[in-house]
Amino acid sequence: IQELLRVMRTIDDRIVHELNTTIPTASFVGKVDPGQTCKELYQSLMDAHTSRERIIKNCISQTSAVVKTLKEEREKAPEDAALLKQLRKEQTKLKLMQSELNVEEVVNDRSWKVLS
């Protein structure tokens, strides 16, 4: 999932470049509609943020369900070391997904500050 998010964050990483290529120079001012181009960039950014947030929240939801199930199983079999190991692994994964949500917020804020 982290690799997928890294690829999906490319638009945010290149926001300054996108803005520089969106605003036409004097020689291209008649050939490009900067208003329309900015509108398209804005929409692309909105779509990217929405889809990434949806993916992260979906992963958090799924992992939370797995953690809940493993905790219930752990209560029934407290001596099962393999179950404890799996539970810890899923809890770590859940914390990672929650931190990705925080990273997403920072990335989004940074992009909107550049765009505005």
Rosetta blueprint (number, residue, H / E / L):
1 I L
2 Q H
3 E H
4 L H
5 L H
6 R H
7 V H
8 M H
9 R L
10 T H
11 I H
12 D H
13 D H
14 R L
15 I H
16 V H
17 H H
18 E H
19 L H
20 N H
21 T H
22 T H
23 I L
24 P L
25 T L
26 A H
27 S H
28 F H
29 V L
30 G L
31 K L
32 V L
33 D L
34 P H
35 G H
36 Q H
37 T H
38 C H
39 K H
40 E H
41 L H
42 Y H
43 Q H
44 S H
45 L H
46 M H
47 D H
48 A H
49 H H
50 T H
51 S H
52 R H
53 E H
54 R H
55 I H
56 I H
57 K H
58 N H
59 C H
60 I H
61 S H
62 Q H
63 T H
64 S H
65 A H
66 V H
67 V H
68 K H
69 T H
70 L H
71 K H
72 E H
73 E H
74 R H
75 E H
76 K H
77 A L
78 P L
79 E L
80 D L
81 A H
82 A H
83 L H
84 L H
85 K H
86 Q H
87 L H
88 R H
89 K H
90 E H
91 Q H
92 T H
93 K H
94 L H
95 K H
96 L H
97 M H
98 Q H
99 S H
100 E H
101 L H
102 N H
103 V H
104 E H
105 E H
106 V H
107 V H
108 N H
109 D H
110 R H
111 S H
112 W H
113 K H
114 V H
115 L H
116 S L
